[in-house]
Amino acid sequence: MTTNIKGDWRVSLAGECMVSRPFAMHDEPESLGVWDLLKDADVTYGHLEMNFAEQEELKWPARGQGIGSFMMADPSVAQDLRWAGFDIMSTAHNHSFDFGAEGLLATKKHMKAAGVVTAGTGADLELASEPGYVEKKNGRVALVSTSSGNQHFMWASLAKGALRGRPGVNPLRLSFEFMVDPQTATELKAFAKKLNITRAPKHGREGSFGFLIPGAQQWGDPESFFEGDHCEIISQCNKRDLARNLRSIEEARCMADLVIVAHHFSVSDGPRGDTPPGFVQEFARAAIDGGADIYVGHGWHRTLGIEIYNGKPIIYGIGNFFAHSEFIQRVPYDSYDAWGHDVERLPTLHPALHPLHPGLDTPSDTWWSSCVLQAEMKAGKLSKLFLHPVEMGRESTKDATQTRRTGKGDHPLTEGRPMLAKGEDAVRIVDRYRRLSEPYGTKIEIRDGVGVIDLSA
């Protein structure tokens, strides 16, 4: 007979799966060790940063803008994700709508066929916002998935006036305010007056000012500036989106025994650094207060710190887990155009050209590494958290020296699948989490290349 002690869980958590190649055939010990970590749990979560569809299920790329990769892979890869041990995965991210409603809905269909529960996207806003539920031997697990930074046409909507709701992501929109010192405020107002672009923002505090840049008029409200004693970017969650997501978390708390909240954010308060933006901290803590047991953040493709808040883990940046974007075979016109390739010669261009994908044109010490996190929850609180370092074919150094490649072209393609990291590389990967977690009062010990947060004493 199965005994279920309420609130006791062993949870495996993996990062952003930009996965476009089958991988279940590999049997190196360092590879099998990763899947053992995923399977050694009551439930296993990961973030799916990919879409799956057959070619006949698609119409055309919907985004048509920016230098970001157009994430699409063969649906058979979804079967490998289930084989690897994934039970439940978030699908709300800035690539969810790369191939429009057709690609988004096909992804959910193929993940369901593979036996992996998803959350964060759907045929309308209500379906995109609802939790995904997976039934496990130890109890019922819920996932709420949301995304910040998507363009407006990617947001799911509700039906109204005989018009169907729009398929899309469950959004957590933002508002930004810019506090500037008196001298900067004077200079900005003079600049806007000279160009005749002064516009009062509709949001922001009393006395705020703004200006509308030519070319951006169609998007409506200008950014909000206000005068203070220093310069600072202040980001906050959209109140309606925050309330809607907290309602989903409340539903999940009432209908499941463990609640995971996944938050994908592709925007930041200025350049992406090692500190999460204000709106992320706001939402993470609100999610825990609202009933979540674990918050997982991702979107910057880098690892960030871990906070223990009211006894629950907040993982601000879980990092990458698969890095296969170089192997996407169907690259649309828009990518070649955005990266400056000669689209007048489009039939001669092919997906192995470089550059075609952001994050891969310059070395990065965080793109190619992360950890499989194993959380032990006791009576609803975090007892221990183990950080098992993995690498995806490059060292976690400034130069990101390649250790595994695919192909024989002049531009070396990095294999990109996760394997257990070893030696100095393993210590470097975990030490980054350790350093970035210290400001939150979180102590991570490194034991034989594995990070340990021990709150059981």
VENSUL-V420641 format. One record per pair of residues at least 24 apart in sequence whose C-alpha atoms are under 7 Angstrom apart, sorted by the first residue. I is the first residue (numbers start at 1). J is the second residue. D is the distance in whole Angstrom. If there is no record, write none. Layout:
i-><I & I>
j-><J & J>
d-><D & D>
This chain:
i-><4 & 6 & 7 & 7 & 7 & 7 & 8 & 8 & 8 & 8 & 9 & 9 & 9 & 9 & 10 & 10 & 10 & 10 & 10 & 10 & 11 & 11 & 11 & 11 & 11 & 11 & 11 & 12 & 12 & 12 & 12 & 12 & 12 & 12 & 12 & 12 & 13 & 13 & 13 & 13 & 13 & 13 & 14 & 14 & 14 & 14 & 14 & 15 & 15 & 15 & 15 & 15 & 15 & 16 & 16 & 16 & 16 & 16 & 16 & 16 & 16 & 17 & 17 & 17 & 17 & 17 & 17 & 17 & 18 & 18 & 18 & 18 & 18 & 18 & 18 & 19 & 19 & 19 & 19 & 20 & 20 & 20 & 20 & 20 & 20 & 21 & 22 & 22 & 23 & 24 & 30 & 30 & 31 & 31 & 31 & 33 & 34 & 34 & 35 & 35 & 38 & 39 & 42 & 43 & 44 & 44 & 44 & 44 & 45 & 45 & 45 & 45 & 46 & 46 & 46 & 46 & 47 & 47 & 47 & 48 & 48 & 48 & 49 & 49 & 51 & 51 & 51 & 51 & 52 & 52 & 52 & 53 & 53 & 53 & 57 & 58 & 58 & 60 & 61 & 61 & 61 & 62 & 62 & 62 & 62 & 63 & 63 & 64 & 65 & 66 & 67 & 67 & 67 & 67 & 68 & 68 & 69 & 69 & 70 & 70 & 70 & 71 & 71 & 72 & 73 & 75 & 78 & 78 & 78 & 79 & 82 & 82 & 82 & 86 & 87 & 87 & 88 & 88 & 88 & 88 & 89 & 89 & 89 & 90 & 90 & 90 & 90 & 90 & 91 & 91 & 91 & 91 & 92 & 92 & 92 & 92 & 92 & 92 & 92 & 92 & 93 & 93 & 94 & 94 & 94 & 96 & 97 & 97 & 101 & 101 & 119 & 119 & 119 & 120 & 120 & 120 & 120 & 120 & 121 & 121 & 121 & 122 & 122 & 122 & 123 & 123 & 123 & 124 & 124 & 124 & 124 & 124 & 124 & 124 & 125 & 125 & 125 & 125 & 126 & 128 & 128 & 128 & 128 & 129 & 129 & 129 & 130 & 131 & 131 & 139 & 140 & 140 & 140 & 141 & 141 & 141 & 141 & 142 & 142 & 142 & 142 & 142 & 143 & 143 & 143 & 144 & 144 & 144 & 144 & 144 & 145 & 145 & 145 & 146 & 146 & 146 & 146 & 146 & 146 & 147 & 147 & 147 & 147 & 147 & 148 & 148 & 148 & 148 & 148 & 149 & 149 & 149 & 149 & 171 & 172 & 172 & 172 & 172 & 173 & 173 & 173 & 174 & 174 & 174 & 174 & 175 & 175 & 175 & 175 & 176 & 176 & 176 & 176 & 176 & 177 & 177 & 177 & 177 & 177 & 177 & 177 & 178 & 178 & 178 & 178 & 178 & 178 & 179 & 179 & 179 & 179 & 179 & 179 & 179 & 179 & 180 & 180 & 180 & 180 & 180 & 180 & 181 & 181 & 181 & 181 & 181 & 182 & 182 & 185 & 233 & 234 & 235 & 235 & 235 & 236 & 236 & 237 & 246 & 246 & 249 & 249 & 249 & 250 & 250 & 253 & 258 & 259 & 259 & 259 & 260 & 260 & 260 & 260 & 261 & 261 & 261 & 261 & 262 & 262 & 262 & 263 & 263 & 263 & 264 & 264 & 264 & 265 & 265 & 266 & 266 & 274 & 275 & 276 & 284 & 301 & 302 & 302 & 303 & 303 & 303 & 304 & 304 & 305 & 305 & 305 & 306 & 306 & 307 & 307 & 307 & 308 & 311 & 311 & 312 & 312 & 313 & 318 & 319 & 320 & 320 & 320 & 320 & 321 & 321 & 322 & 322 & 322 & 322 & 323 & 323 & 323 & 324 & 326 & 326 & 363 & 363 & 363 & 364 & 364 & 365 & 365 & 365 & 365 & 366 & 368 & 368 & 368 & 368 & 369 & 369 & 370 & 383 & 383 & 383 & 384 & 384 & 384 & 384 & 385 & 385 & 385 & 386 & 386 & 386 & 386 & 387 & 387 & 387 & 387 & 388 & 388 & 389 & 389 & 389 & 389 & 389 & 389 & 390 & 390 & 390 & 390 & 391 & 391 & 391 & 391 & 392 & 392 & 392 & 392 & 395 & 396 & 396 & 396>
j-><138 & 379 & 377 & 378 & 379 & 380 & 377 & 378 & 379 & 380 & 42 & 376 & 377 & 378 & 41 & 42 & 374 & 375 & 376 & 377 & 41 & 42 & 43 & 44 & 374 & 375 & 376 & 38 & 41 & 43 & 44 & 45 & 372 & 373 & 374 & 375 & 44 & 45 & 46 & 372 & 373 & 374 & 45 & 46 & 321 & 372 & 373 & 46 & 47 & 318 & 319 & 320 & 321 & 46 & 47 & 48 & 49 & 319 & 320 & 321 & 322 & 47 & 48 & 49 & 50 & 320 & 321 & 322 & 48 & 49 & 50 & 322 & 323 & 324 & 325 & 50 & 322 & 323 & 324 & 73 & 77 & 324 & 325 & 327 & 328 & 77 & 77 & 80 & 80 & 80 & 419 & 420 & 418 & 419 & 420 & 420 & 419 & 420 & 84 & 85 & 85 & 85 & 138 & 87 & 85 & 86 & 87 & 88 & 86 & 87 & 88 & 89 & 86 & 88 & 89 & 90 & 89 & 90 & 91 & 89 & 90 & 91 & 91 & 93 & 96 & 103 & 104 & 107 & 106 & 107 & 110 & 103 & 106 & 107 & 102 & 102 & 103 & 99 & 98 & 99 & 100 & 97 & 98 & 99 & 100 & 97 & 98 & 334 & 334 & 338 & 335 & 338 & 339 & 358 & 357 & 358 & 357 & 358 & 95 & 98 & 331 & 95 & 98 & 328 & 328 & 110 & 110 & 111 & 114 & 114 & 114 & 115 & 116 & 116 & 116 & 117 & 116 & 117 & 118 & 134 & 117 & 118 & 119 & 118 & 119 & 120 & 145 & 262 & 118 & 119 & 120 & 121 & 120 & 121 & 145 & 146 & 147 & 169 & 170 & 264 & 147 & 264 & 149 & 150 & 266 & 169 & 154 & 168 & 167 & 168 & 143 & 144 & 145 & 144 & 145 & 146 & 169 & 170 & 168 & 169 & 170 & 167 & 168 & 169 & 166 & 167 & 168 & 156 & 157 & 158 & 165 & 166 & 167 & 168 & 156 & 157 & 158 & 170 & 158 & 156 & 168 & 169 & 170 & 170 & 245 & 248 & 248 & 248 & 252 & 257 & 256 & 257 & 258 & 256 & 257 & 258 & 259 & 252 & 256 & 258 & 259 & 260 & 259 & 260 & 261 & 248 & 249 & 260 & 261 & 262 & 261 & 262 & 263 & 170 & 171 & 172 & 262 & 263 & 264 & 171 & 172 & 263 & 264 & 265 & 172 & 173 & 264 & 265 & 266 & 173 & 265 & 266 & 267 & 241 & 237 & 238 & 241 & 242 & 237 & 238 & 241 & 235 & 236 & 237 & 238 & 235 & 236 & 237 & 238 & 223 & 233 & 234 & 235 & 236 & 204 & 223 & 224 & 225 & 233 & 234 & 235 & 224 & 225 & 226 & 232 & 233 & 234 & 225 & 226 & 227 & 228 & 230 & 231 & 232 & 233 & 226 & 227 & 228 & 230 & 231 & 232 & 227 & 228 & 229 & 230 & 231 & 227 & 228 & 227 & 269 & 278 & 269 & 278 & 279 & 278 & 279 & 279 & 287 & 290 & 290 & 291 & 292 & 290 & 291 & 291 & 293 & 292 & 293 & 294 & 292 & 293 & 294 & 295 & 292 & 294 & 295 & 296 & 295 & 296 & 297 & 296 & 297 & 298 & 297 & 298 & 299 & 298 & 299 & 299 & 300 & 304 & 304 & 316 & 314 & 367 & 366 & 367 & 366 & 370 & 433 & 433 & 436 & 433 & 436 & 437 & 437 & 442 & 437 & 440 & 442 & 442 & 381 & 382 & 381 & 382 & 382 & 370 & 370 & 367 & 368 & 369 & 370 & 370 & 418 & 392 & 416 & 417 & 418 & 392 & 416 & 417 & 416 & 357 & 413 & 398 & 399 & 400 & 398 & 400 & 396 & 397 & 398 & 400 & 396 & 392 & 393 & 394 & 396 & 396 & 429 & 429 & 454 & 455 & 456 & 453 & 454 & 455 & 456 & 452 & 453 & 454 & 450 & 451 & 452 & 453 & 430 & 450 & 451 & 452 & 450 & 451 & 420 & 421 & 426 & 429 & 430 & 450 & 418 & 419 & 420 & 421 & 418 & 419 & 420 & 421 & 416 & 417 & 418 & 419 & 425 & 425 & 428 & 429>
d-><6 & 6 & 7 & 6 & 4 & 4 & 5 & 4 & 5 & 6 & 6 & 6 & 5 & 7 & 5 & 5 & 7 & 6 & 5 & 6 & 5 & 6 & 5 & 6 & 6 & 5 & 7 & 6 & 6 & 7 & 5 & 6 & 7 & 6 & 5 & 6 & 6 & 5 & 6 & 6 & 5 & 6 & 6 & 5 & 6 & 5 & 7 & 6 & 6 & 5 & 5 & 5 & 5 & 7 & 5 & 6 & 6 & 6 & 4 & 5 & 7 & 6 & 5 & 5 & 7 & 7 & 5 & 5 & 7 & 5 & 6 & 5 & 5 & 5 & 6 & 6 & 5 & 6 & 5 & 5 & 7 & 6 & 7 & 7 & 6 & 6 & 5 & 6 & 7 & 6 & 5 & 5 & 7 & 5 & 7 & 7 & 6 & 6 & 5 & 7 & 6 & 5 & 6 & 6 & 7 & 5 & 5 & 7 & 6 & 6 & 5 & 6 & 7 & 7 & 5 & 7 & 5 & 5 & 7 & 6 & 6 & 6 & 7 & 7 & 7 & 7 & 7 & 5 & 6 & 5 & 7 & 6 & 5 & 6 & 7 & 6 & 6 & 6 & 6 & 4 & 7 & 7 & 5 & 5 & 5 & 7 & 5 & 6 & 7 & 6 & 6 & 5 & 7 & 7 & 6 & 6 & 5 & 7 & 7 & 6 & 7 & 6 & 7 & 7 & 7 & 6 & 7 & 6 & 6 & 5 & 6 & 7 & 6 & 7 & 5 & 6 & 5 & 5 & 6 & 7 & 6 & 5 & 7 & 6 & 5 & 6 & 6 & 7 & 6 & 6 & 5 & 6 & 5 & 6 & 6 & 5 & 5 & 5 & 6 & 7 & 5 & 6 & 7 & 5 & 7 & 7 & 6 & 7 & 6 & 7 & 6 & 6 & 6 & 7 & 4 & 5 & 6 & 5 & 6 & 4 & 6 & 6 & 6 & 7 & 7 & 4 & 7 & 5 & 5 & 6 & 5 & 5 & 5 & 7 & 5 & 5 & 5 & 6 & 7 & 7 & 7 & 6 & 5 & 5 & 7 & 7 & 6 & 6 & 6 & 6 & 5 & 5 & 7 & 5 & 6 & 5 & 6 & 6 & 6 & 6 & 5 & 6 & 6 & 5 & 6 & 7 & 7 & 6 & 5 & 6 & 6 & 5 & 6 & 5 & 6 & 6 & 6 & 5 & 6 & 5 & 6 & 6 & 5 & 6 & 5 & 6 & 6 & 5 & 7 & 7 & 6 & 5 & 5 & 7 & 7 & 7 & 5 & 6 & 6 & 5 & 6 & 7 & 6 & 5 & 5 & 6 & 5 & 6 & 6 & 7 & 7 & 6 & 5 & 7 & 7 & 7 & 5 & 6 & 6 & 5 & 6 & 6 & 5 & 6 & 6 & 5 & 6 & 6 & 5 & 6 & 6 & 7 & 5 & 5 & 6 & 6 & 5 & 6 & 6 & 4 & 7 & 6 & 5 & 5 & 5 & 6 & 6 & 7 & 6 & 6 & 7 & 7 & 6 & 5 & 7 & 5 & 6 & 7 & 6 & 6 & 6 & 7 & 6 & 6 & 6 & 6 & 5 & 5 & 7 & 6 & 6 & 5 & 6 & 6 & 6 & 5 & 6 & 6 & 5 & 6 & 6 & 5 & 6 & 6 & 5 & 5 & 6 & 5 & 5 & 6 & 6 & 7 & 7 & 7 & 6 & 5 & 6 & 7 & 6 & 7 & 6 & 6 & 6 & 4 & 4 & 5 & 7 & 6 & 5 & 6 & 7 & 5 & 6 & 6 & 6 & 7 & 7 & 5 & 6 & 7 & 6 & 6 & 7 & 6 & 7 & 6 & 5 & 6 & 7 & 4 & 6 & 5 & 7 & 7 & 7 & 6 & 6 & 6 & 6 & 5 & 5 & 5 & 6 & 6 & 5 & 7 & 6 & 7 & 6 & 7 & 7 & 6 & 5 & 5 & 5 & 5 & 6 & 7 & 6 & 5 & 7 & 7 & 6 & 5 & 6 & 7 & 6 & 5 & 6 & 5 & 7 & 6 & 5 & 6 & 6 & 6 & 7 & 6 & 5 & 4 & 5 & 5 & 6 & 6 & 5 & 5 & 5 & 5 & 6 & 6 & 6 & 7 & 7>
